Each structure stands twice: as structure tokens, then as C-alpha cells.
Amino acid sequence: TGENVTIGILETGIMDTSHPNFVNTDCQTYNHVLGIDSVKEHAIMTSSIIGGSGGCAPDAKLLSASAQGTYVDEIEWMLDNDVNIINMSFGENLIFGTRTSRTEYVDYIIQQYDVCVVAASGNNDSGTNAKVANPGMAYNAITVGSTDLSGDTAPYSKYQVTSGMPKPTVVAGGNQYDIQGVEGDVSGTSFSTALVTGMIAMFMENYYILYRRF
């Protein structure tokens, strides 16, 4: 159930901690000094797949932050709260298929703090062909693409790399999620990524937390 596992959810916005899916969930949100945080449905959906009453890891602690600038403040807040996994179901808009300075920072965090980062490969819907988005280009991140309902790679799931390691690392089901409290079915690598994060939390509960660094 993800008990004793802390999951950071870095998103385009923050989750709504008062949403019915999180009534009995231990969850916190990060507040930027300038008050630029806003609740986003996308964050609610990915958080609902990861944890909460209907998620993979309902007993995990959730830390929600809106990605701003370099991600440094948000990730350091998560580290201060003993995060084990950071889910990144988003992609930068400008550079695809090669690493950016933000992505290099993600690799640094993984290496220095023994944190697992799970990132989306991105959806092929922005005219950038199929090149993987950042921060999914991080060498040490588990980058997730999507499969369709038949188990084949979904046509929208990005997989091309200009330079660096082959990505995605894994693919997982990403089509037609019916999330309680959210209208309609949703599809995309964001939701594949959330699924993999939830599954890793279950593994960590059994095999990792007992001997991780504190």
C-alpha cells in the first residue's frame, strides 16, 4: 500500500488536498513565496493514480509542488521532507531529445540523495515529432512511455533521442484512465508515469525502506 513511503509529485500545478480522493491521505503542498501556486486538474489526476483512496499506494505520504524555474526550491523542500520517489509527469516546452541544465540537476539529485525519479517521455502532440521531453532525458531517471490497450506502444508516446541514453526506460499502460472524481477518460505518458511511480512505492515498502540511507 506504500506505507512509510514518501512520494513527491512535481507538476504544472499542485494537487487539491481537500479533494475526496485524498480525504484520508497524508499530503502536503509547497507554497512559493510569491504565491504563484494553483491547483491543477492534471496534478489531481496523477496524484490520484499514485496514491489517495483509489491509487496504487493509498498509504503513501504525498508531497505536491508546482514546478517553477529550475525546480531547485521545490525538490529541496521534498528532500527536507524525506522524499523517496519524485514523480515528474510533465515536459519542458522548448528542448526535446537532449538534456537541459534542469535535467542535469535531476541527475545530480538522484546520485547525491538516493532518490528515485520517474519522468514522462512526453506526448507527440506539439509538432516536435517523437523526441523525448525533459526532464525525461535525465540519465538516471526512470523515463516512462505509454502502451495502448492492446499492449503496443501508443502512437503518441515519444521515444526518439538526439543525444544521450536511449529513452524511454520502460513503457506502461497509459490509455483511458477513469479516475474517480474526474470527468471522462484520460490518456497519456503522464498517467503511465504515475502508474509506475505507484508500483515502485509498493516495491519500496517491501524491499527498500528497511535499509535506505537516513
Salt bridges, closest charged atoms under 4 A:
GLU11 OE1 - HIS42 ND1 2.92
ASP37 OD1 - HIS32 ND1 2.50
GLU74 OE2 - HIS32 NE2 2.83
GLU92 OE1 - ARG102 NH1 3.97
ASP107 OD2 - ARG99 NH2 2.62
